[in-house]
Every structure is written in structure tokens, then in C-alpha cells.
Amino acid sequence: MALHTELQIYRPAYDLLSLITDLVRQIPRDQKRLLGEKMRDECIEIVTLILRANTAQNKAPHLVELLERVQVVELLTRLCRDKRLVAVKHYAAVIELTSSIGKQATGWKKSLPKSPAA
């Protein structure tokens, strides 16, 4: 088992957390708590779920939750873009990272051995 920081999926997840942390600073104060904190918390959970999936015997539940949280970040970022709280180029950078994370998590999930039918 590799360290979670050495996994290929970890780098875009960490970059996403870093980018979202920077974006939250630009969001107006009245939206920062509602949208900004939620996006940042979701990104922290994404990185945490990578760690959990890497160390768990049953990785599938962690990867399913990881994929859900990636979709939440995409949704919140799109809302921020639609409300003109973040620039389109920043939105595009977030989507590029979430796509990379999603593809890698899906591939990881598909590579897991199938559990025998009960």
C-alpha cells in the first residue's frame, strides 16, 4: 500500500483544495460562509476520503462518497460562476481538477475485485 500522498489521485485533489482556498478569499463576505466554507469543507473531505480509501479493506464505499463530494464541489462552483462570484477561468480550472479526480476515482473503483454475491 502506497502512502496516500504518493497516489496519482492525491495531486489533483490537493491542487483542488488549494485552488478553492484561494477562490474563497475572493467571494463576497455575505456568500463566503454559505458557499465558500461548504466548498472548502468538501475539498478537505475529498482529500480525507482518498486517505481512507487507500487504507481501507473495503475501498468502494469511500470511493462512492468521494465521487459524490466531487459532484457537490462542481455544483457549488457552477453556482458561484453563475452568480459571478468567481471568474470563468477559475471555474474552468476547478472543473479540470474535478474531472481528473472523478476519472481516477472511477478507474480505481472499477479496478477493485468484485465481491462475491451473497
N, C-alpha and C positions, 0 to 999 in steps of 0.2 A: 504494500500500500504506500503510495507516494504521499508526501506532505501536500496538504490542500493548496498551499501557495505555489506548488510546482505543477499543478494541473493546468491544462490549457484553458479551461473554462474560467479559472480564477482571474486571469489578467483582465479580460473584458469586464468581469463583474466588479473588480476593484476600480477599473477606469470609470465604470458607470457610477459607482459610489462617489468617486472624486468629482466627476462632472456634475452630478446632481447637487453635491455640496456647494459647488461654485454657483450653480444656477439659482439655488435657493436664496443666496445673498442678493440676487437681482430682483427677486419677486417683491412686489409692494407689501408692506407690513400687514395690511388687512388680509392678504391671501397667504402670507408666509406660514402662519400656524396651520391653517387648514390644508393647503396643498403642499407646501414646501416640506413641512415636517413629515407628512404622510409619505411623500416620495423618498425622502431620506431614510425613513424607517424601513420602507420596503426594500431599499437597496442594501441596507445593513442585513436584513433578513435573507436576501439573496446570497450574500457572501457567507452568512452563517449556515444556510442550507447546503451550500457546496461543501463546507466542512463536515456537516452532519452526514451527507450522502457518502462522502469519502470514507468515513469511519464506520458507518452502519453496516450491519449484516444485510438488512433489507433496505436497499437504496431507493427502491421505487417510490415509496410514499414521500420521501424528501424531494425527489426529482419532480413529482407531480406538483407538490406545493411550490417548488422553485419556478416551474413554468407558469403557474397561476400568478405568482408575485411579479414575474416579468411582464405579464399582461396588464397588471394593475399599474405598474410604472409607465408603460406605454400609454394607457388610458389617461392617467393624470397629466403626463407630459403633453399629450394631444390637447387636453382641456386648457392647459397653460398656453399652448400655442394659439388655440382658437380665441382665447381671451386676451391675446397679445401680451402675455406676461413674460414669455421667453421668445427669443429670436428664432426664426425658421432654421437657421444654420445650427443652432444648439439642439433644436428638436430633431433635426436630421442626424446629428451625432449620437443622440440618445437612442434613436431607432436603430442605427447601425450597430450599436453595442448590444441592445436588447435582442436584435436578430441573431447576432453571433452567439449570445448566451443561450437563446432558445434553441438554435440548431444543435449546439453542442450538448445541451441537456437532453434533447430528444434523442440524439445519437447515443448518448450514454445510457438512456433508459432502454432503447431498443437493443443494446448490446448485452443487457442483463439476461441471465439464464431464465427461461420460463419456469414458473413454479408449477409443480405437478397438480393436476386437477384433483380436488378433494372428493 
